[in-house]
Amino acid sequence: MIDTSVIVAAIRSANGASRVLVSMVLQNELRPLVSVPLVLEYESVATRPEHLSRSELDSKAVVKIVKSFCTNGEQIHIGHRLRPQLADPNDEFVLEAAVHGHADAIITMNIGDFLVAGRRFGIETLTPGEALKRIREP
């Protein structure tokens, strides 16, 4: 499960584990869990002017990235809401998709936001670097 913060980090920097993970999704090497509310959140946050101004990408390119998550991801149906579980209501989209999609982990730049709730549902919380290391381990 990939949090919005990872996509934002990937569009703001050409380097780092977030960019590698998003590139893996674009190349269909990694299949993220996605839901309609989560995809709308990705697009809304990633196309904010403050992120685009720090990026080499324009809004069309970012929307194309988000669409690739739809194409290459596994669509999760949110059967029922779990709210409230987290301090930030916008993070609930990620947690709900992770729980309903039976995710092993939530990959995020904001570990503290998901750590307790993730554990409650048996889902690990990993940084992009930790996740990439696990993916690459034989």
C-alpha positions in Angstrom: 0.0 0.0 0.0 1.5 3.3 -1.1 0.7 6.5 0.8 0.2 9.8 -1.0 3.3 11.1 0.7 5.4 8.7 -1.3 4.0 9.9 -4.6 4.6 13.5 -3.6 8.2 12.7 -2.7 8.6 10.9 -6.0 7.4 13.9 -8.1 9.4 16.4 -6.0 12.7 14.6 -6.3 14.3 12.6 -9.1 16.3 10.6 -6.5 15.4 8.4 -3.7 13.4 5.3 -2.8 10.0 7.0 -3.4 11.0 7.7 -7.0 12.2 4.1 -7.5 8.9 2.7 -6.1 6.8 4.9 -8.3 8.9 4.0 -11.3 8.4 0.3 -10.5 4.6 1.0 -10.6 5.0 2.8 -14.0 7.0 -0.1 -15.4 4.4 -2.6 -14.0 7.0 -4.2 -11.7 5.1 -3.3 -8.6 1.3 -3.6 -8.2 -0.1 -1.2 -5.6 -3.5 -1.5 -4.0 -5.8 1.3 -5.1 -9.3 2.5 -4.4 -11.4 5.3 -6.0 -11.1 7.6 -2.9 -7.3 7.0 -2.7 -6.7 7.7 -6.4 -8.7 11.0 -6.0 -6.5 11.8 -3.0 -3.3 11.0 -5.0 -4.3 13.3 -7.8 -5.6 16.1 -5.6 -2.5 16.3 -3.4 0.2 15.6 -6.1 -1.1 18.3 -8.4 -1.0 21.1 -5.8 1.0 24.1 -7.0 3.5 23.8 -4.1 4.4 20.3 -5.3 4.5 21.0 -9.0 6.7 24.0 -8.4 9.3 21.7 -6.8 9.0 19.2 -9.5 10.3 18.7 -13.1 6.8 17.6 -14.0 3.6 19.4 -14.9 0.1 18.5 -13.8 -0.6 16.4 -17.0 2.5 14.3 -16.2 1.4 13.8 -12.6 -2.1 12.8 -13.6 -0.5 10.3 -16.0 1.4 8.8 -13.1 -1.8 8.6 -11.0 -3.6 6.9 -14.0 -0.8 4.3 -14.2 -1.6 3.4 -10.6 -5.1 2.8 -11.7 -4.0 0.7 -14.7 -1.2 -1.2 -12.9 -2.7 -1.4 -9.5 -5.1 -3.8 -7.8 -8.5 -2.2 -7.4 -9.8 -2.5 -3.8 -13.5 -2.2 -3.0 -14.1 -0.5 0.3 -17.0 -2.5 1.8 -17.3 -0.4 4.9 -15.5 2.5 6.5 -13.3 2.0 9.5 -13.3 5.7 10.5 -12.1 7.3 12.6 -8.8 5.6 13.2 -6.2 8.3 12.4 -5.6 11.9 13.4 -5.6 13.1 9.8 -8.9 12.2 8.0 -7.1 12.3 4.7 -5.0 9.3 5.8 -8.1 7.2 6.3 -8.3 6.5 2.5 -4.9 4.8 2.7 -5.7 2.8 5.8 -9.1 1.6 4.5 -7.6 0.4 1.2 -4.8 -1.3 3.1 -7.2 -3.1 5.4 -9.7 -4.1 2.8 -6.9 -5.1 0.4 -5.1 -7.2 3.0 -1.9 -5.3 2.6 1.2 -6.5 4.3 2.5 -2.9 4.8 1.7 0.8 4.3 4.7 2.5 2.7 4.8 6.1 3.8 7.0 9.1 4.6 4.9 9.7 7.7 5.5 6.5 9.8 4.0 8.0 13.0 0.7 8.7 11.2 0.0 5.0 10.6 2.1 3.0 13.1 -0.5 2.5 15.8 -3.5 2.0 13.6 -1.6 -0.2 11.2 -0.5 -2.5 14.1 -4.2 -2.7 15.2 -5.0 -4.2 11.8 -1.8 -6.3 11.5 -0.3 -4.1 8.9 3.4 -3.0 9.1 4.4 0.6 8.4 7.5 1.1 6.3 9.5 4.0 4.9 10.1 3.9 1.1 13.7 2.9 1.8 12.7 0.0 4.0 10.1 -1.2 1.5 12.6 -1.0 -1.4 15.1 -3.0 0.6 12.6 -5.7 1.3 11.5 -5.8 -2.4 15.1 -6.2 -3.5 16.1 -8.8 -1.0 16.4 -12.3 -2.5 
